[in-house]
Amino acid sequence: MSEATKTGGPAFPHQACPTVTYNGMTLRDWFAGQALVGYRSCPNWQGDMQEVAADCYNQADAMIAARGEA
């Protein structure tokens, strides 16, 4: 499995000039961050951050896998 398959590739690639490409964060990181926003949107949210972070990346992995099935 390639690294791009595992991470979804770059989330926001940008070609600065013909010889320089900035890849930025991976799509996996972007998806995990969006999952975290969902957790944190609850005003009474409390939780173990290590567990939440692991769950956010599990959700991101599931989203990447679902993209491959489409």
mmCIF file of the N, C-alpha and C atoms, coordinates in Angstrom:
data_MODEL
# 
_entry.id   MODEL 
# 
loop_
_atom_site.group_PDB 
_atom_site.id 
_atom_site.type_symbol 
_atom_site.label_atom_id 
_atom_site.label_alt_id 
_atom_site.label_comp_id 
_atom_site.label_asym_id 
_atom_site.label_entity_id 
_atom_site.label_seq_id 
_atom_site.pdbx_PDB_ins_code 
_atom_site.Cartn_x 
_atom_site.Cartn_y 
_atom_site.Cartn_z 
_atom_site.occupancy 
_atom_site.B_iso_or_equiv 
_atom_site.pdbx_formal_charge 
_atom_site.auth_seq_id 
_atom_site.auth_comp_id 
_atom_site.auth_asym_id 
_atom_site.auth_atom_id 
_atom_site.pdbx_PDB_model_num 
ATOM 1   N N  . MET A 1 1  ? 0.858   -1.177 0.000   1.00 0.00 ? 1  MET A N  1 
ATOM 2   C CA . MET A 1 1  ? 0.000   0.000  0.000   1.00 0.00 ? 1  MET A CA 1 
ATOM 3   C C  . MET A 1 1  ? 0.900   1.235  0.000   1.00 0.00 ? 1  MET A C  1 
ATOM 4   N N  . SER A 1 2  ? 0.636   2.158  -0.908  1.00 0.00 ? 2  SER A N  1 
ATOM 5   C CA . SER A 1 2  ? 1.457   3.360  -0.998  1.00 0.00 ? 2  SER A CA 1 
ATOM 6   C C  . SER A 1 2  ? 1.126   4.320  0.139   1.00 0.00 ? 2  SER A C  1 
ATOM 7   N N  . GLU A 1 3  ? 2.047   5.238  0.380   1.00 0.00 ? 3  GLU A N  1 
ATOM 8   C CA . GLU A 1 3  ? 1.831   6.236  1.428   1.00 0.00 ? 3  GLU A CA 1 
ATOM 9   C C  . GLU A 1 3  ? 0.608   7.092  1.105   1.00 0.00 ? 3  GLU A C  1 
ATOM 10  N N  . ALA A 1 4  ? 0.432   7.437  -0.169  1.00 0.00 ? 4  ALA A N  1 
ATOM 11  C CA . ALA A 1 4  ? -0.731  8.243  -0.560  1.00 0.00 ? 4  ALA A CA 1 
ATOM 12  C C  . ALA A 1 4  ? -2.034  7.491  -0.320  1.00 0.00 ? 4  ALA A C  1 
ATOM 13  N N  . THR A 1 5  ? -2.023  6.168  -0.489  1.00 0.00 ? 5  THR A N  1 
ATOM 14  C CA . THR A 1 5  ? -3.218  5.379  -0.232  1.00 0.00 ? 5  THR A CA 1 
ATOM 15  C C  . THR A 1 5  ? -3.539  5.383  1.253   1.00 0.00 ? 5  THR A C  1 
ATOM 16  N N  . LYS A 1 6  ? -2.513  5.286  2.107   1.00 0.00 ? 6  LYS A N  1 
ATOM 17  C CA . LYS A 1 6  ? -2.732  5.264  3.552   1.00 0.00 ? 6  LYS A CA 1 
ATOM 18  C C  . LYS A 1 6  ? -3.166  6.623  4.094   1.00 0.00 ? 6  LYS A C  1 
ATOM 19  N N  . THR A 1 7  ? -2.654  7.709  3.510   1.00 0.00 ? 7  THR A N  1 
ATOM 20  C CA . THR A 1 7  ? -2.931  9.037  4.052   1.00 0.00 ? 7  THR A CA 1 
ATOM 21  C C  . THR A 1 7  ? -3.945  9.816  3.242   1.00 0.00 ? 7  THR A C  1 
ATOM 22  N N  . GLY A 1 8  ? -4.320  9.312  2.079   1.00 0.00 ? 8  GLY A N  1 
ATOM 23  C CA . GLY A 1 8  ? -5.228  10.044 1.209   1.00 0.00 ? 8  GLY A CA 1 
ATOM 24  C C  . GLY A 1 8  ? -4.512  11.053 0.329   1.00 0.00 ? 8  GLY A C  1 
ATOM 25  N N  . GLY A 1 9  ? -3.200  11.158 0.474   1.00 0.00 ? 9  GLY A N  1 
ATOM 26  C CA . GLY A 1 9  ? -2.436  12.141 -0.296  1.00 0.00 ? 9  GLY A CA 1 
ATOM 27  C C  . GLY A 1 9  ? -2.567  13.518 0.316   1.00 0.00 ? 9  GLY A C  1 
ATOM 28  N N  . PRO A 1 10 ? -2.027  14.522 -0.347  1.00 0.00 ? 10 PRO A N  1 
ATOM 29  C CA . PRO A 1 10 ? -2.080  15.874 0.208   1.00 0.00 ? 10 PRO A CA 1 
ATOM 30  C C  . PRO A 1 10 ? -3.490  16.438 0.200   1.00 0.00 ? 10 PRO A C  1 
ATOM 31  N N  . ALA A 1 11 ? -3.833  17.172 1.248   1.00 0.00 ? 11 ALA A N  1 
ATOM 32  C CA . ALA A 1 11 ? -5.169  17.759 1.347   1.00 0.00 ? 11 ALA A CA 1 
ATOM 33  C C  . ALA A 1 11 ? -5.278  19.017 0.494   1.00 0.00 ? 11 ALA A C  1 
ATOM 34  N N  . PHE A 1 12 ? -4.252  19.825 0.493   1.00 0.00 ? 12 PHE A N  1 
ATOM 35  C CA . PHE A 1 12 ? -4.290  21.106 -0.222  1.00 0.00 ? 12 PHE A CA 1 
ATOM 36  C C  . PHE A 1 12 ? -2.990  21.335 -0.983  1.00 0.00 ? 12 PHE A C  1 
ATOM 37  N N  . PRO A 1 13 ? -2.721  20.530 -2.003  1.00 0.00 ? 13 PRO A N  1 
ATOM 38  C CA . PRO A 1 13 ? -1.474  20.741 -2.745  1.00 0.00 ? 13 PRO A CA 1 
ATOM 39  C C  . PRO A 1 13 ? -1.498  22.088 -3.466  1.00 0.00 ? 13 PRO A C  1 
ATOM 40  N N  . HIS A 1 14 ? -0.329  22.668 -3.583  1.00 0.00 ? 14 HIS A N  1 
ATOM 41  C CA . HIS A 1 14 ? -0.234  23.976 -4.210  1.00 0.00 ? 14 HIS A CA 1 
ATOM 42  C C  . HIS A 1 14 ? 1.044   24.028 -5.036  1.00 0.00 ? 14 HIS A C  1 
ATOM 43  N N  . GLN A 1 15 ? 0.931   24.349 -6.294  1.00 0.00 ? 15 GLN A N  1 
ATOM 44  C CA . GLN A 1 15 ? 2.087   24.481 -7.172  1.00 0.00 ? 15 GLN A CA 1 
ATOM 45  C C  . GLN A 1 15 ? 2.525   25.938 -7.133  1.00 0.00 ? 15 GLN A C  1 
ATOM 46  N N  . ALA A 1 16 ? 3.622   26.232 -6.397  1.00 0.00 ? 16 ALA A N  1 
ATOM 47  C CA . ALA A 1 16 ? 4.097   27.607 -6.261  1.00 0.00 ? 16 ALA A CA 1 
ATOM 48  C C  . ALA A 1 16 ? 4.751   28.093 -7.544  1.00 0.00 ? 16 ALA A C  1 
ATOM 49  N N  . CYS A 1 17 ? 5.429   27.207 -8.198  1.00 0.00 ? 17 CYS A N  1 
ATOM 50  C CA . CYS A 1 17 ? 6.061   27.495 -9.473  1.00 0.00 ? 17 CYS A CA 1 
ATOM 51  C C  . CYS A 1 17 ? 6.296   26.150 -10.155 1.00 0.00 ? 17 CYS A C  1 
ATOM 52  N N  . PRO A 1 18 ? 6.769   26.112 -11.373 1.00 0.00 ? 18 PRO A N  1 
ATOM 53  C CA . PRO A 1 18 ? 6.903   24.816 -12.062 1.00 0.00 ? 18 PRO A CA 1 
ATOM 54  C C  . PRO A 1 18 ? 7.779   23.783 -11.355 1.00 0.00 ? 18 PRO A C  1 
ATOM 55  N N  . THR A 1 19 ? 8.670   24.232 -10.482 1.00 0.00 ? 19 THR A N  1 
ATOM 56  C CA . THR A 1 19 ? 9.587   23.279 -9.841  1.00 0.00 ? 19 THR A CA 1 
ATOM 57  C C  . THR A 1 19 ? 9.321   23.049 -8.359  1.00 0.00 ? 19 THR A C  1 
ATOM 58  N N  . VAL A 1 20 ? 8.365   23.775 -7.766  1.00 0.00 ? 20 VAL A N  1 
ATOM 59  C CA . VAL A 1 20 ? 8.125   23.659 -6.321  1.00 0.00 ? 20 VAL A CA 1 
ATOM 60  C C  . VAL A 1 20 ? 6.652   23.372 -6.067  1.00 0.00 ? 20 VAL A C  1 
ATOM 61  N N  . THR A 1 21 ? 6.382   22.271 -5.382  1.00 0.00 ? 21 THR A N  1 
ATOM 62  C CA . THR A 1 21 ? 5.018   21.932 -4.986  1.00 0.00 ? 21 THR A CA 1 
ATOM 63  C C  . THR A 1 21 ? 4.964   21.819 -3.470  1.00 0.00 ? 21 THR A C  1 
ATOM 64  N N  . TYR A 1 22 ? 4.011   22.487 -2.857  1.00 0.00 ? 22 TYR A N  1 
ATOM 65  C CA . TYR A 1 22 ? 3.793   22.392 -1.416  1.00 0.00 ? 22 TYR A CA 1 
ATOM 66  C C  . TYR A 1 22 ? 2.619   21.459 -1.182  1.00 0.00 ? 22 TYR A C  1 
ATOM 67  N N  . ASN A 1 23 ? 2.851   20.381 -0.460  1.00 0.00 ? 23 ASN A N  1 
ATOM 68  C CA . ASN A 1 23 ? 1.781   19.416 -0.223  1.00 0.00 ? 23 ASN A CA 1 
ATOM 69  C C  . ASN A 1 23 ? 0.998   19.700 1.044   1.00 0.00 ? 23 ASN A C  1 
ATOM 70  N N  . GLY A 1 24 ? 1.588   20.345 2.009   1.00 0.00 ? 24 GLY A N  1 
ATOM 71  C CA . GLY A 1 24 ? 0.883   20.638 3.247   1.00 0.00 ? 24 GLY A CA 1 
ATOM 72  C C  . GLY A 1 24 ? 0.478   19.381 3.994   1.00 0.00 ? 24 GLY A C  1 
ATOM 73  N N  . MET A 1 25 ? -0.611  19.459 4.735   1.00 0.00 ? 25 MET A N  1 
ATOM 74  C CA . MET A 1 25 ? -1.075  18.320 5.525   1.00 0.00 ? 25 MET A CA 1 
ATOM 75  C C  . MET A 1 25 ? -1.676  17.250 4.625   1.00 0.00 ? 25 MET A C  1 
ATOM 76  N N  . THR A 1 26 ? -1.766  16.053 5.174   1.00 0.00 ? 26 THR A N  1 
ATOM 77  C CA . THR A 1 26 ? -2.387  14.965 4.420   1.00 0.00 ? 26 THR A CA 1 
ATOM 78  C C  . THR A 1 26 ? -3.903  15.045 4.555   1.00 0.00 ? 26 THR A C  1 
ATOM 79  N N  . LEU A 1 27 ? -4.567  14.405 3.640   1.00 0.00 ? 27 LEU A N  1 
ATOM 80  C CA . LEU A 1 27 ? -6.023  14.337 3.712   1.00 0.00 ? 27 LEU A CA 1 
ATOM 81  C C  . LEU A 1 27 ? -6.455  13.615 4.984   1.00 0.00 ? 27 LEU A C  1 
ATOM 82  N N  . ARG A 1 28 ? -5.676  12.642 5.435   1.00 0.00 ? 28 ARG A N  1 
ATOM 83  C CA . ARG A 1 28 ? -5.979  11.923 6.680   1.00 0.00 ? 28 ARG A CA 1 
ATOM 84  C C  . ARG A 1 28 ? -5.965  12.898 7.863   1.00 0.00 ? 28 ARG A C  1 
ATOM 85  N N  . ASP A 1 29 ? -4.954  13.775 7.909   1.00 0.00 ? 29 ASP A N  1 
ATOM 86  C CA . ASP A 1 29 ? -4.895  14.767 8.987   1.00 0.00 ? 29 ASP A CA 1 
ATOM 87  C C  . ASP A 1 29 ? -6.087  15.720 8.919   1.00 0.00 ? 29 ASP A C  1 
ATOM 88  N N  . TRP A 1 30 ? -6.454  16.130 7.711   1.00 0.00 ? 30 TRP A N  1 
ATOM 89  C CA . TRP A 1 30 ? -7.598  17.026 7.536   1.00 0.00 ? 30 TRP A CA 1 
ATOM 90  C C  . TRP A 1 30 ? -8.881  16.363 8.037   1.00 0.00 ? 30 TRP A C  1 
ATOM 91  N N  . PHE A 1 31 ? -9.110  15.108 7.610   1.00 0.00 ? 31 PHE A N  1 
ATOM 92  C CA . PHE A 1 31 ? -10.298 14.392 8.063   1.00 0.00 ? 31 PHE A CA 1 
ATOM 93  C C  . PHE A 1 31 ? -10.314 14.247 9.584   1.00 0.00 ? 31 PHE A C  1 
ATOM 94  N N  . ALA A 1 32 ? -9.168  13.913 10.180  1.00 0.00 ? 32 ALA A N  1 
ATOM 95  C CA . ALA A 1 32 ? -9.101  13.763 11.641  1.00 0.00 ? 32 ALA A CA 1 
ATOM 96  C C  . ALA A 1 32 ? -9.402  15.088 12.335  1.00 0.00 ? 32 ALA A C  1 
ATOM 97  N N  . GLY A 1 33 ? -8.899  16.174 11.789  1.00 0.00 ? 33 GLY A N  1 
ATOM 98  C CA . GLY A 1 33 ? -9.184  17.498 12.359  1.00 0.00 ? 33 GLY A CA 1 
ATOM 99  C C  . GLY A 1 33 ? -10.660 17.842 12.290  1.00 0.00 ? 33 GLY A C  1 
ATOM 100 N N  . GLN A 1 34 ? -11.290 17.473 11.187  1.00 0.00 ? 34 GLN A N  1 
ATOM 101 C CA . GLN A 1 34 ? -12.722 17.735 11.058  1.00 0.00 ? 34 GLN A CA 1 
ATOM 102 C C  . GLN A 1 34 ? -13.529 16.885 12.044  1.00 0.00 ? 34 GLN A C  1 
ATOM 103 N N  . ALA A 1 35 ? -13.087 15.652 12.267  1.00 0.00 ? 35 ALA A N  1 
ATOM 104 C CA . ALA A 1 35 ? -13.754 14.808 13.269  1.00 0.00 ? 35 ALA A CA 1 
ATOM 105 C C  . ALA A 1 35 ? -13.604 15.426 14.655  1.00 0.00 ? 35 ALA A C  1 
ATOM 106 N N  . LEU A 1 36 ? -12.439 16.001 14.938  1.00 0.00 ? 36 LEU A N  1 
ATOM 107 C CA . LEU A 1 36 ? -12.213 16.643 16.235  1.00 0.00 ? 36 LEU A CA 1 
ATOM 108 C C  . LEU A 1 36 ? -13.138 17.839 16.422  1.00 0.00 ? 36 LEU A C  1 
ATOM 109 N N  . VAL A 1 37 ? -13.379 18.581 15.361  1.00 0.00 ? 37 VAL A N  1 
ATOM 110 C CA . VAL A 1 37 ? -14.317 19.711 15.437  1.00 0.00 ? 37 VAL A CA 1 
ATOM 111 C C  . VAL A 1 37 ? -15.687 19.219 15.901  1.00 0.00 ? 37 VAL A C  1 
ATOM 112 N N  . GLY A 1 38 ? -16.095 18.062 15.392  1.00 0.00 ? 38 GLY A N  1 
ATOM 113 C CA . GLY A 1 38 ? -17.370 17.490 15.814  1.00 0.00 ? 38 GLY A CA 1 
ATOM 114 C C  . GLY A 1 38 ? -17.395 17.177 17.299  1.00 0.00 ? 38 GLY A C  1 
ATOM 115 N N  . TYR A 1 39 ? -16.308 16.595 17.792  1.00 0.00 ? 39 TYR A N  1 
ATOM 116 C CA . TYR A 1 39 ? -16.234 16.310 19.233  1.00 0.00 ? 39 TYR A CA 1 
ATOM 117 C C  . TYR A 1 39 ? -16.328 17.587 20.042  1.00 0.00 ? 39 TYR A C  1 
ATOM 118 N N  . ARG A 1 40 ? -15.566 18.589 19.628  1.00 0.00 ? 40 ARG A N  1 
ATOM 119 C CA . ARG A 1 40 ? -15.458 19.810 20.411  1.00 0.00 ? 40 ARG A CA 1 
ATOM 120 C C  . ARG A 1 40 ? -16.666 20.733 20.268  1.00 0.00 ? 40 ARG A C  1 
ATOM 121 N N  . SER A 1 41 ? -17.586 20.416 19.360  1.00 0.00 ? 41 SER A N  1 
ATOM 122 C CA . SER A 1 41 ? -18.749 21.276 19.178  1.00 0.00 ? 41 SER A CA 1 
ATOM 123 C C  . SER A 1 41 ? -19.773 21.140 20.298  1.00 0.00 ? 41 SER A C  1 
ATOM 124 N N  . CYS A 1 42 ? -19.658 20.098 21.079  1.00 0.00 ? 42 CYS A N  1 
ATOM 125 C CA . CYS A 1 42 ? -20.579 19.902 22.200  1.00 0.00 ? 42 CYS A CA 1 
ATOM 126 C C  . CYS A 1 42 ? -20.124 20.776 23.376  1.00 0.00 ? 42 CYS A C  1 
ATOM 127 N N  . PRO A 1 43 ? -20.977 21.669 23.857  1.00 0.00 ? 43 PRO A N  1 
ATOM 128 C CA . PRO A 1 43 ? -20.553 22.585 24.929  1.00 0.00 ? 43 PRO A CA 1 
ATOM 129 C C  . PRO A 1 43 ? -20.191 21.872 26.235  1.00 0.00 ? 43 PRO A C  1 
ATOM 130 N N  . ASN A 1 44 ? -20.719 20.703 26.475  1.00 0.00 ? 44 ASN A N  1 
ATOM 131 C CA . ASN A 1 44 ? -20.428 19.970 27.710  1.00 0.00 ? 44 ASN A CA 1 
ATOM 132 C C  . ASN A 1 44 ? -19.392 18.872 27.501  1.00 0.00 ? 44 ASN A C  1 
ATOM 133 N N  . TRP A 1 45 ? -18.645 18.971 26.415  1.00 0.00 ? 45 TRP A N  1 
ATOM 134 C CA . TRP A 1 45 ? -17.706 17.918 26.061  1.00 0.00 ? 45 TRP A CA 1 
ATOM 135 C C  . TRP A 1 45 ? -16.605 17.785 27.104  1.00 0.00 ? 45 TRP A C  1 
ATOM 136 N N  . GLN A 1 46 ? -16.357 16.552 27.482  1.00 0.00 ? 46 GLN A N  1 
ATOM 137 C CA . GLN A 1 46 ? -15.214 16.206 28.330  1.00 0.00 ? 46 GLN A CA 1 
ATOM 138 C C  . GLN A 1 46 ? -14.746 14.841 27.877  1.00 0.00 ? 46 GLN A C  1 
ATOM 139 N N  . GLY A 1 47 ? -13.470 14.644 27.861  1.00 0.00 ? 47 GLY A N  1 
ATOM 140 C CA . GLY A 1 47 ? -12.969 13.349 27.441  1.00 0.00 ? 47 GLY A CA 1 
ATOM 141 C C  . GLY A 1 47 ? -11.464 13.274 27.513  1.00 0.00 ? 47 GLY A C  1 
ATOM 142 N N  . ASP A 1 48 ? -10.976 12.073 27.403  1.00 0.00 ? 48 ASP A N  1 
ATOM 143 C CA . ASP A 1 48 ? -9.541  11.837 27.394  1.00 0.00 ? 48 ASP A CA 1 
ATOM 144 C C  . ASP A 1 48 ? -9.013  12.171 25.998  1.00 0.00 ? 48 ASP A C  1 
ATOM 145 N N  . MET A 1 49 ? -8.131  13.140 25.904  1.00 0.00 ? 49 MET A N  1 
ATOM 146 C CA . MET A 1 49 ? -7.674  13.611 24.603  1.00 0.00 ? 49 MET A CA 1 
ATOM 147 C C  . MET A 1 49 ? -6.938  12.538 23.805  1.00 0.00 ? 49 MET A C  1 
ATOM 148 N N  . GLN A 1 50 ? -6.224  11.641 24.456  1.00 0.00 ? 50 GLN A N  1 
ATOM 149 C CA . GLN A 1 50 ? -5.542  10.561 23.736  1.00 0.00 ? 50 GLN A CA 1 
ATOM 150 C C  . GLN A 1 50 ? -6.553  9.643  23.061  1.00 0.00 ? 50 GLN A C  1 
ATOM 151 N N  . GLU A 1 51 ? -7.613  9.323  23.773  1.00 0.00 ? 51 GLU A N  1 
ATOM 152 C CA . GLU A 1 51 ? -8.657  8.465  23.210  1.00 0.00 ? 51 GLU A CA 1 
ATOM 153 C C  . GLU A 1 51 ? -9.395  9.173  22.075  1.00 0.00 ? 51 GLU A C  1 
ATOM 154 N N  . VAL A 1 52 ? -9.678  10.445 22.265  1.00 0.00 ? 52 VAL A N  1 
ATOM 155 C CA . VAL A 1 52 ? -10.379 11.208 21.236  1.00 0.00 ? 52 VAL A CA 1 
ATOM 156 C C  . VAL A 1 52 ? -9.513  11.320 19.984  1.00 0.00 ? 52 VAL A C  1 
ATOM 157 N N  . ALA A 1 53 ? -8.230  11.614 20.154  1.00 0.00 ? 53 ALA A N  1 
ATOM 158 C CA . ALA A 1 53 ? -7.327  11.724 19.010  1.00 0.00 ? 53 ALA A CA 1 
ATOM 159 C C  . ALA A 1 53 ? -7.269  10.405 18.243  1.00 0.00 ? 53 ALA A C  1 
ATOM 160 N N  . ALA A 1 54 ? -7.156  9.301  18.965  1.00 0.00 ? 54 ALA A N  1 
ATOM 161 C CA . ALA A 1 54 ? -7.116  7.988  18.313  1.00 0.00 ? 54 ALA A CA 1 
ATOM 162 C C  . ALA A 1 54 ? -8.417  7.728  17.563  1.00 0.00 ? 54 ALA A C  1 
ATOM 163 N N  . ASP A 1 55 ? -9.552  8.088  18.164  1.00 0.00 ? 55 ASP A N  1 
ATOM 164 C CA . ASP A 1 55 ? -10.841 7.888  17.503  1.00 0.00 ? 55 ASP A CA 1 
ATOM 165 C C  . ASP A 1 55 ? -10.970 8.767  16.264  1.00 0.00 ? 55 ASP A C  1 
ATOM 166 N N  . CYS A 1 56 ? -10.475 9.997  16.341  1.00 0.00 ? 56 CYS A N  1 
ATOM 167 C CA . CYS A 1 56 ? -10.537 10.893 15.174  1.00 0.00 ? 56 CYS A CA 1 
ATOM 168 C C  . CYS A 1 56 ? -9.747  10.306 14.011  1.00 0.00 ? 56 CYS A C  1 
ATOM 169 N N  . TYR A 1 57 ? -8.573  9.748  14.287  1.00 0.00 ? 57 TYR A N  1 
ATOM 170 C CA . TYR A 1 57 ? -7.791  9.131  13.211  1.00 0.00 ? 57 TYR A CA 1 
ATOM 171 C C  . TYR A 1 57 ? -8.442  7.837  12.720  1.00 0.00 ? 57 TYR A C  1 
ATOM 172 N N  . ASN A 1 58 ? -9.112  7.114  13.597  1.00 0.00 ? 58 ASN A N  1 
ATOM 173 C CA . ASN A 1 58 ? -9.866  5.938  13.134  1.00 0.00 ? 58 ASN A CA 1 
ATOM 174 C C  . ASN A 1 58 ? -10.983 6.360  12.184  1.00 0.00 ? 58 ASN A C  1 
ATOM 175 N N  . GLN A 1 59 ? -11.651 7.457  12.512  1.00 0.00 ? 59 GLN A N  1 
ATOM 176 C CA . GLN A 1 59 ? -12.700 7.960  11.626  1.00 0.00 ? 59 GLN A CA 1 
ATOM 177 C C  . GLN A 1 59 ? -12.103 8.426  10.294  1.00 0.00 ? 59 GLN A C  1 
ATOM 178 N N  . ALA A 1 60 ? -10.952 9.089  10.360  1.00 0.00 ? 60 ALA A N  1 
ATOM 179 C CA . ALA A 1 60 ? -10.279 9.528  9.128   1.00 0.00 ? 60 ALA A CA 1 
ATOM 180 C C  . ALA A 1 60 ? -9.900  8.331  8.265   1.00 0.00 ? 60 ALA A C  1 
ATOM 181 N N  . ASP A 1 61 ? -9.381  7.286  8.885   1.00 0.00 ? 61 ASP A N  1 
ATOM 182 C CA . ASP A 1 61 ? -9.021  6.076  8.120   1.00 0.00 ? 61 ASP A CA 1 
ATOM 183 C C  . ASP A 1 61 ? -10.246 5.468  7.454   1.00 0.00 ? 61 ASP A C  1 
ATOM 184 N N  . ALA A 1 62 ? -11.376 5.482  8.158   1.00 0.00 ? 62 ALA A N  1 
ATOM 185 C CA . ALA A 1 62 ? -12.609 4.954  7.577   1.00 0.00 ? 62 ALA A CA 1 
ATOM 186 C C  . ALA A 1 62 ? -13.073 5.797  6.390   1.00 0.00 ? 62 ALA A C  1 
ATOM 187 N N  . MET A 1 63 ? -12.908 7.110  6.494   1.00 0.00 ? 63 MET A N  1 
ATOM 188 C CA . MET A 1 63 ? -13.299 7.977  5.379   1.00 0.00 ? 63 MET A CA 1 
ATOM 189 C C  . MET A 1 63 ? -12.402 7.746  4.161   1.00 0.00 ? 63 MET A C  1 
ATOM 190 N N  . ILE A 1 64 ? -11.110 7.568  4.401   1.00 0.00 ? 64 ILE A N  1 
ATOM 191 C CA . ILE A 1 64 ? -10.184 7.283  3.293   1.00 0.00 ? 64 ILE A CA 1 
ATOM 192 C C  . ILE A 1 64 ? -10.541 5.954  2.651   1.00 0.00 ? 64 ILE A C  1 
ATOM 193 N N  . ALA A 1 65 ? -10.838 4.948  3.459   1.00 0.00 ? 65 ALA A N  1 
ATOM 194 C CA . ALA A 1 65 ? -11.216 3.641  2.932   1.00 0.00 ? 65 ALA A CA 1 
ATOM 195 C C  . ALA A 1 65 ? -12.504 3.746  2.115   1.00 0.00 ? 65 ALA A C  1 
ATOM 196 N N  . ALA A 1 66 ? -13.453 4.526  2.598   1.00 0.00 ? 66 ALA A N  1 
ATOM 197 C CA . ALA A 1 66 ? -14.718 4.690  1.883   1.00 0.00 ? 66 ALA A CA 1 
ATOM 198 C C  . ALA A 1 66 ? -14.508 5.377  0.531   1.00 0.00 ? 66 ALA A C  1 
ATOM 199 N N  . ARG A 1 67 ? -13.554 6.277  0.453   1.00 0.00 ? 67 ARG A N  1 
ATOM 200 C CA . ARG A 1 67 ? -13.255 6.940  -0.825  1.00 0.00 ? 67 ARG A CA 1 
ATOM 201 C C  . ARG A 1 67 ? -12.763 5.924  -1.843  1.00 0.00 ? 67 ARG A C  1 
ATOM 202 N N  . GLY A 1 68 ? -12.021 4.924  -1.387  1.00 0.00 ? 68 GLY A N  1 
ATOM 203 C CA . GLY A 1 68 ? -11.500 3.911  -2.285  1.00 0.00 ? 68 GLY A CA 1 
ATOM 204 C C  . GLY A 1 68 ? -12.567 2.978  -2.819  1.00 0.00 ? 68 GLY A C  1 
ATOM 205 N N  . GLU A 1 69 ? -13.674 2.886  -2.100  1.00 0.00 ? 69 GLU A N  1 
ATOM 206 C CA . GLU A 1 69 ? -14.765 1.993  -2.495  1.00 0.00 ? 69 GLU A CA 1 
ATOM 207 C C  . GLU A 1 69 ? -15.757 2.670  -3.423  1.00 0.00 ? 69 GLU A C  1 
ATOM 208 N N  . ALA A 1 70 ? -15.667 3.989  -3.518  1.00 0.00 ? 70 ALA A N  1 
ATOM 209 C CA . ALA A 1 70 ? -16.624 4.740  -4.342  1.00 0.00 ? 70 ALA A CA 1 
ATOM 210 C C  . ALA A 1 70 ? -16.398 4.522  -5.830  1.00 0.00 ? 70 ALA A C  1 
# 
